[in-house]
Amino acid sequence: MNEITLKASYIQWKNPILGQPTRPVREHYYARRIVAIVNGEERQFRFLNTELPFEATEEDMIAAIEQKEEQHTNAE
């Protein structure tokens, strides 16, 4: 079990229509970058909108990080 503390979360926006301006609205939500302390080490994670929804709570973010860590551990 990993000890995970969220430090920061940044939303990345991208307009789905090329050439149009990007705005910070739900329809333009593209990805989320999360900075977290995992087992005492600061790490960065990136989740696309298909991996982590716009409405994600802190618990959802921690669960997504745990899942990514588990996949990373199994790949080694």
N, C-alpha and C positions, 0 to 999 in steps of 0.2 A: 504494500500500500504506500503510495506516494504522499508526501506532505506538500500540498499545493496552496500557495497564497497568491491571489491576484494582485498585481501592482498597478497595471494600467490596461485600458482597452481603447483601441482606436478603430473607428469605422471608416472604411474606404468606400467612396461613392463613384459610380460610373453610370452615365446615361446609356440605356440600352439602345438608343437611336444614335448612330454615328453622326458626328457633326453638330449635334445639338448640345446646348450647355448642360452641365451637370449641376444638380441641386441636392441639398441634403434632405431628401424625401425617401420614404420607404421603397418606392418603385426604383430608385437609383442605388439602393443598397447593394454593394458588390462583394465586400469581404470584411473581415474583422481581424485585426492584429492584436494579439494579447501578449503582454509582458507579465510573466509570473515567476514566482520563486518556487522551484521544484526541488525538494530535498536540500534546501540551503543554497541552491545555485540559480542565478537569474537566467531565464530562458525566454525566447520569443517564439510565438506560434502564430500561424496564419490559417484562417478558416474561410473558405468561400461561402457565399450565401446558401449554397446547397448543403453545406456541412453544418452551419450554425445559423439559425434563423435570426432575423432582425430583432425579434422580441426576446432573445436569449437572456436569461437571468444569470446571476453569478454562479448559481448551482449548475446551470446548463453549461457554462463556460468551463467550470472545473471538471465536469463529467466528460466534456469533449477533449480536454487536455489529458485526462486519465486514459481515455480510449486511444488517443494518438500515442501516448507513452507506451501503452500495452502493445500496440502494433509495432512500434519501434523496437521494443524488447524482443518480441517474437521474431522479427526480421533478422536479428543478430545471430 
